């Protein structure tokens, strides 16, 4: 089991601060027409509905400022959260009951 560094899941605002490109609503303008864009926010929302919560968000550095909002990013999810009442990690779905 991987223990998350954060004891609480990240909010959308925290994800935006750590990986702004994760909240981009369209593909980078210079992408090929064949490229299919899938907004990461939709993936985050689907993962949350499935019981997985975001605990880490990072993005690559870029020298081209135009690409900052469209650079490679990574969101890590877990289905465990820290429950202070039990002083241990529990399944996320169990802590929300």
C-alpha positions in Angstrom: 0.0 0.0 0.0 1.3 3.5 -0.9 0.7 5.9 2.0 -0.2 9.4 0.6 1.9 12.3 1.7 -1.2 14.5 2.3 -3.6 13.3 5.0 -6.5 15.0 3.2 -7.3 14.9 -0.6 -6.4 17.9 -2.7 -9.1 20.4 -3.6 -9.5 21.6 -7.2 -7.9 24.9 -6.1 -4.8 23.1 -4.7 -4.6 21.1 -8.0 -4.8 24.4 -9.9 -1.9 25.8 -7.9 0.3 22.7 -8.3 -0.5 21.8 -11.8 -2.4 24.5 -13.7 -2.3 22.5 -16.9 -4.5 19.9 -15.4 -7.4 22.3 -15.6 -6.9 23.4 -19.2 -10.2 23.3 -21.1 -8.8 22.9 -24.6 -5.8 21.4 -26.3 -2.7 23.5 -27.0 -3.4 25.5 -30.2 -0.5 24.0 -32.2 -1.7 20.3 -31.7 -2.6 18.2 -34.7 -6.2 18.0 -35.8 -6.0 14.3 -35.2 -5.2 14.8 -31.5 -8.2 14.0 -29.2 -8.2 16.2 -26.2 -9.7 14.8 -22.9 -9.9 17.5 -20.1 -8.1 16.2 -17.0 -10.8 17.8 -14.8 -13.3 15.3 -16.3 -10.9 12.4 -15.4 -10.5 13.8 -11.9 -14.3 14.0 -11.4 -14.8 10.5 -12.8 -12.1 9.1 -10.4 -13.7 10.9 -7.4 -17.1 9.3 -8.3 -15.3 5.9 -8.4 -14.0 6.5 -4.9 -10.4 7.6 -5.7 -9.2 10.9 -4.4 -6.4 13.2 -5.7 -3.4 13.3 -3.3 -0.6 14.7 -5.5 -0.5 17.0 -8.5 2.6 18.0 -10.4 3.5 19.3 -13.9 6.6 19.5 -16.0 8.5 22.7 -16.4 8.5 24.4 -19.8 10.7 27.1 -21.3 7.9 28.2 -23.6 5.5 30.3 -21.5 2.7 29.7 -24.1 2.7 26.1 -23.2 2.6 26.5 -19.4 -1.2 25.9 -19.3 -0.8 22.8 -21.6 2.3 21.0 -20.4 2.5 17.4 -19.2 1.1 16.8 -15.7 0.4 14.0 -13.3 -2.3 13.5 -10.7 -2.0 10.7 -8.2 -5.0 9.1 -6.7 -5.6 6.8 -3.7 -8.7 5.2 -2.2 -7.3 5.6 1.3 -7.6 8.7 3.6 -6.4 9.4 7.1 -9.2 9.1 9.6 -8.2 11.1 12.8 -11.0 9.4 14.8 -9.4 6.0 14.1 -5.8 7.3 13.9 -5.2 5.2 10.8 -5.7 5.0 7.0 -9.1 3.8 5.9 -10.8 3.3 2.6 -12.0 6.7 1.3 -15.6 5.3 0.9 -15.6 4.1 4.5 -14.6 7.5 5.9 -17.4 9.3 4.1 -20.1 7.3 5.8 
